[in-house]
Amino acid sequence: MLPKLKVWQKSSTNGGNMKTLNVSSNSEDWRARRLSNFSYDPFILDGEKLLCVEGFIQGIKFPEKSPLRKQAFQEVGMHAKLLGKQAHNKFVWWKGKKIKYGSRRHHQLIARAIKAKFYQNDGAMMTLMCTKEMVLTHEVGSESPQTSLPSKVFCKILTEIRDSL
């Protein structure tokens, strides 16, 4: 007998009436994996071709002429994440601008990439729309204070894209 998968649970934040989906690349739920920043959903942002959001998040940590930046933009999932560990996490660079790491502008830039992923990939957008009646979370263990994209910010971005349609 197969174990019962825990892909949703009652949410205490909504009076226990809504289902919750924990967005994660290692989830057993296909929707959670597709919504994660690790999923292969190529998109173009400001003329730059990227294979996944995680590659973008990690790549912008490197100066614009860095070969590691270009490599990160062409990586997917954990390969991109691990590449980003070589960066210093003080600034990100995009289109000639140096942006403070972890700042509101940094998060807005990541939000633009996430939006591009969904607006340029019908399958990803349809998956997001399938979660219309769900609360999206991103609980993958203890969150580092140095994270590029805090869980609350990530889930807010996804929810805003979904609710805007």
C-alpha positions as CSV (number, residue, x, y, z in Angstrom):
1,M,0.0,0.0,0.0
2,L,1.3,3.4,-0.9
3,P,1.8,6.0,1.8
4,K,-0.7,8.9,1.8
5,L,1.0,12.0,0.4
6,K,0.8,15.1,2.5
7,V,0.5,17.6,-0.4
8,W,-1.9,19.9,1.4
9,Q,-3.1,20.6,4.9
10,K,-5.5,22.9,6.7
11,S,-4.2,26.4,7.0
12,S,-4.3,28.0,10.4
13,T,-3.9,31.4,8.7
14,N,-7.3,31.2,7.0
15,G,-9.5,29.8,9.8
16,G,-8.6,26.3,8.7
17,N,-10.8,26.5,5.5
18,M,-8.2,26.7,2.8
19,K,-5.7,24.1,1.5
20,T,-2.0,24.9,1.7
21,L,0.6,24.1,-1.0
22,N,4.3,24.1,0.1
23,V,6.1,25.3,-3.0
24,S,9.4,23.3,-3.2
25,S,11.5,21.7,-5.8
26,N,11.6,18.4,-3.8
27,S,7.9,18.2,-3.1
28,E,6.0,15.1,-4.0
29,D,3.3,17.4,-5.5
30,W,4.0,18.2,-9.1
31,R,2.4,21.7,-8.8
32,A,4.8,22.6,-6.0
33,R,7.8,21.5,-8.1
34,R,6.6,23.5,-11.1
35,L,6.0,26.7,-9.1
36,S,9.5,26.5,-7.6
37,N,12.3,28.7,-8.8
38,F,14.2,25.5,-9.7
39,S,11.8,24.4,-12.5
40,Y,13.0,24.5,-16.1
41,D,10.9,27.3,-17.6
42,P,13.0,29.3,-20.0
43,F,12.2,33.0,-20.2
44,I,13.6,36.3,-21.5
45,L,14.1,39.3,-19.2
46,D,15.3,42.6,-20.6
47,G,16.8,40.7,-23.6
48,E,18.6,38.1,-21.4
49,K,17.8,34.5,-22.0
50,L,17.4,32.4,-18.8
51,L,16.6,28.8,-18.2
52,C,15.0,29.1,-14.8
53,V,14.4,31.7,-12.1
54,E,17.0,30.2,-9.8
55,G,19.7,30.7,-12.5
56,F,18.7,34.3,-12.6
57,I,18.7,34.8,-8.8
58,Q,22.2,33.2,-8.6
59,G,23.6,34.8,-11.7
60,I,22.9,38.4,-10.8
61,K,25.1,37.9,-7.7
62,F,28.1,38.1,-10.0
63,P,29.3,41.2,-11.8
64,E,28.1,41.5,-15.4
65,K,31.4,40.5,-17.0
66,S,31.8,37.5,-14.8
67,P,31.8,34.1,-16.6
68,L,30.1,32.6,-13.5
69,R,27.1,34.9,-14.2
70,K,26.7,33.6,-17.7
71,Q,27.1,30.1,-16.5
72,A,24.4,30.6,-13.8
73,F,22.0,32.0,-16.3
74,Q,22.3,28.7,-18.2
75,E,22.0,26.4,-15.2
76,V,18.8,24.9,-13.7
77,G,17.8,24.1,-10.2
78,M,20.4,23.0,-7.7
79,H,23.3,23.4,-10.1
80,A,22.4,27.1,-10.3
81,K,22.0,27.4,-6.5
82,L,25.4,25.8,-5.8
83,L,27.1,28.1,-8.3
84,G,25.7,31.1,-6.4
85,K,27.5,30.0,-3.3
86,Q,30.7,31.4,-4.8
87,A,29.3,34.9,-4.8
88,H,29.8,37.5,-2.0
89,N,26.2,38.5,-1.5
90,K,26.7,42.2,-1.0
91,F,25.3,43.4,-4.3
92,V,23.6,42.2,-7.4
93,W,24.1,43.6,-10.9
94,W,21.5,44.1,-13.6
95,K,21.7,46.1,-16.8
96,G,24.5,48.4,-15.6
97,K,23.1,48.9,-12.2
98,K,24.6,47.8,-8.9
99,I,21.8,47.0,-6.4
100,K,22.2,46.2,-2.7
101,Y,21.7,42.5,-2.0
102,G,18.5,41.8,-0.1
103,S,17.1,45.3,-0.7
104,R,13.5,46.0,-1.9
105,R,15.0,46.8,-5.4
106,H,16.7,43.4,-5.4
107,H,13.4,41.7,-4.5
108,Q,11.5,43.7,-7.1
109,L,14.0,42.6,-9.7
110,I,13.5,38.9,-8.7
111,A,9.7,39.5,-8.9
112,R,10.1,40.7,-12.5
113,A,11.9,37.4,-13.3
114,I,9.3,35.3,-11.6
115,K,6.5,37.2,-13.5
116,A,8.4,36.7,-16.8
117,K,8.6,32.9,-16.1
118,F,4.9,32.7,-15.7
119,Y,3.8,35.0,-18.5
120,Q,6.1,33.3,-21.0
121,N,5.3,29.7,-20.0
122,D,1.7,28.7,-20.4
123,G,2.2,25.4,-18.5
124,A,3.7,27.2,-15.5
125,M,0.9,29.8,-15.6
126,M,-1.8,27.1,-15.7
127,T,-0.2,25.3,-12.8
128,L,-0.2,28.5,-10.8
129,M,-3.9,29.0,-11.7
130,C,-4.6,25.5,-10.4
131,T,-3.8,26.8,-6.9
132,K,-6.4,29.5,-7.0
133,E,-8.1,28.2,-3.8
134,M,-4.8,27.5,-2.0
135,V,-2.5,29.3,0.4
136,L,1.1,29.1,-1.0
137,T,3.9,28.5,1.4
138,H,7.6,27.9,1.1
139,E,8.8,25.9,4.1
140,V,12.1,24.2,3.3
141,G,13.8,24.3,6.7
142,S,15.4,27.1,8.6
143,E,15.8,30.2,6.4
144,S,19.2,31.9,6.3
145,P,19.2,35.6,7.0
146,Q,21.3,35.9,3.9
147,T,18.7,34.4,1.6
148,S,18.2,36.1,-1.8
149,L,14.4,35.7,-1.6
150,P,12.7,35.3,1.8
151,S,9.9,32.8,1.8
152,K,7.2,35.4,2.6
153,V,8.4,37.6,-0.3
154,F,8.4,34.6,-2.7
155,C,4.9,33.5,-1.7
156,K,3.6,37.0,-1.9
157,I,4.9,37.4,-5.5
158,L,3.3,34.1,-6.6
159,T,0.0,35.0,-4.9
160,E,0.0,38.5,-6.5
161,I,0.6,37.0,-10.0
162,R,-2.1,34.4,-9.5
163,D,-4.6,36.9,-8.0
164,S,-4.0,39.5,-10.7
165,L,-5.6,37.2,-13.4
